[in-house]
Amino acid sequence: MADDSPFTNRHAGEGFFVDPPGGSSGPGVLVLHSWWGLNDWTREFCRRLAGEGYSTLAPDLLGGELPSSETEGETVLAEANPDEMSGLVMSSAHTLRALTPDPNAPIAVVGFSMGASMALWLAARLGHAIGTVVSFYGAQSLDYDDSNAIFQGHYGDNDHLVPTDDQVATESFIRLGGCQTEFHVYPGAGHWFFEEGTNYDAAAAGLAWTRMTQFLDLHHRTS
């Protein structure tokens, strides 16, 4: 498959797929975007991960919608069908596994905000298929007893959408499920600090990128 291509499948919906340079497939990373949609930044993030040696798939969770304000994002998310979204996330995970060198190997999931909450949900529901989860400013108080994943979280201490109590509760539920986790909090950073645009924090984003890639190298590339 081409290194940099749109991806369409009647089971997995529409999305963006990219292989590592050279065309050979690598370990799979499912990227779940925030309510800003499958935008240029998300595509570039997928390309950066592919440059690290991963085959990356980002499904379009909002059917082509690209909100330009927080108010519009709230509206688009409120109008989205949660069953369709969760089904798309689930089928995209299966599709990505089939595109990797070992279809039986677990994949990693990296999610942002809305997508991070979906990544946490997916790890709790599809334990055998998800080995590594990176959550950027996402929260889910779920039963993680069936999860086999290792979790990494990135949060700002000035987040108006995911307060500290939600961060702590999420990590506590993960630990109660017997899963390994490491959460990082970035002083002064707000929601979406990693994504260029609203609340972008270059220093925090750079540190989070380093931590994320080291985490994936340790727990996913070698798994």
N, C-alpha and C positions, 0 to 999 in steps of 0.2 A: 504494500500500500504506500502511497505517496507520503513524503515526510510531513506535509503540511496541507491538510485537506479537510473540506467539510465532510460530515459523516451523516448519512441518513439510513435508517432502518425502520421498518414498520413496527418492530417490537420495541426498539430503543428510542424512537423518536428522532429528532434532529439534534446535531451537536457538532463539535469540532474535535477532530482526531489528529494527532501528530506523533510520528515515530522518532526515535533518535536519529541524528545525522547518519547518512549512509543507508538508511532504509531498513536496517535490521530492527526487529522488535526488541523491547526491553521489558523489565518488570512493569506491571500496569499501575498507573495512578489515575484514579477517578477524581476529577475536579468539579466541585459543586459550587456554583457562583452565588453571589449575594443578590439582593433584589435589584441591583443595577443591571442584571441580565447578562447574557452571553455577549459581552461587549469586547472592544479591542483590547482592553487591559487584560481580560480573562484569557483571550487568545494568546497574547504575548506571554502571560504567565505559563501557559501550557507549553509554549515554545521553549521557554527557559528551562522547564522541567525536562523536556525532551533533550535539551542540550546537556543535561546531567545524566542521560542514559535511560530515561523512562519513556515508555509508550503511554501517552496521556489522552484521555477522553473527557471532554466537558459537554455533557448534555445541556440542551437549551431548556431550562426548567420553566421559563415564562413564555414559551411560544413566540419568541421574537420580540417581545416587549423590552424596551430599553428606557426605563424611567430616568428622568433627569433631575428629580428633586426628591427629598425625603417624603414629602406628602404624596407625590405620584407613586413612589415605591410602595408606600403603605397601601394605597388604593389597588395597585396591580396585584400585590400579594393577597390582599383580602378577597379579590375576585378570582384568584387562581383556585382550581379544583384540587384539594389536598390528596384525594385518592389518585388522581391522574399523575400528580407530581411524584408521589411515593412510588407508584408503579413504574414511572419513567426512571427514577433513581435505581430501583431494583433491577429492571431489565438492562439498564446501562452497565451496571456492575457485571451482570452475566455476559453481556456483549464484550466488554473489555477483557474479561478473563479469556474468552475465546480467541482474542487477538494477540495474546502474549505467548512467549515461547512455551510455557507450561500452563495449559488451561485449567489444571487442577490446583495450581498455586494460588494462594491468597493475594489479593490486590491491596493497595493503599488507597485511602480516600483523604483528600484535602478539601476542606469546606470553609466558606466565608459567610459569616452572619447567618442568614436563612439557610444557606448551603451547609454551614457547619452544623446547625441543628439537625439537618437531614443526614449528614455524615454520622453523627452520633447515633441517630435512630437506626441507620443502616447497620452499623456495627452491632447494635443490640439485637437486630432482627435476623441478620445474615452472618452469624458468628463464624461459620466454617470458611467463608469466602473473603472476609475482611481481616487482614493481619495487622494493619497499621492505620491510625487515624490522626490527622492533624487538624485541629479546630481553631479557626481564627474567630474570636468573639462570638462563639455559639454556646448555647446552653440546652441541656435536656436532662431532666430528672427521671431516669428510666431504670428498669431492671436490666443490668448488664451481666446477669449470671450466665447467659449463653454466649457471651462474647469471648473471643480468643484474641482480641486485638490489644495492641499497645498504643497508648494515647499520649498525644502532646497537645497542649493548649496554649494559645497566645491571646492575651487580654490587656486592654488598657485600664489604668486605674481611674480614668475620667470618662468612662463609657456610660452614655445616657440611656442605652438600650439594654445592656447586660450589666447590672450592678454587681458589686462584689459578692453579695449574698447568693446570686445565681451562679456565679463562677464557683464559689465554694461548694454549693450544693451539687453541681454537676460533677466536680472532681470527687466528692464524697460518695456519690452513687456509683461512679466508676470503680472506686476502691472497694466499696462494699461488694461489688461483683467479682472481686478477686483479680482485677486487671491492673497492670502496671501503668502508671501515668506520671507525666511531668507537666506542670502548668507554669507558664512564665507570665509575669505581669510587668507592663512597661509604664514607668512613671510619666504622668502627664499625657499619655496617649488616650485617644478616644476611639469610638467605634469607627471601623473602616480605616484604621491607621495604616494598614498594610497596602491598601489599594490607592493608587494615584487618583486624586480628586478630593472629595470631602474628607476632611480630618487627616489627610495623609501626613505621616511623620517619617521622614526619610531615615533618620537615625534608628528609630525603633524598627522600621521595615527592614533595614539592612541587617540588623542583629537577628530579627526573626527569620529572615531568609537563611542566614548561616546556621542557626539552630535547627531549622526545618530540614535542610539538606543533609546536615550531619545525622539527624535523627533517622531520615529515610535511608541513608547509606548504612547505618548500623542495623536497623531493624527490618528494612524491606529489601534492599538490594542483596543482602547476604542471607535472606530467609529461605 
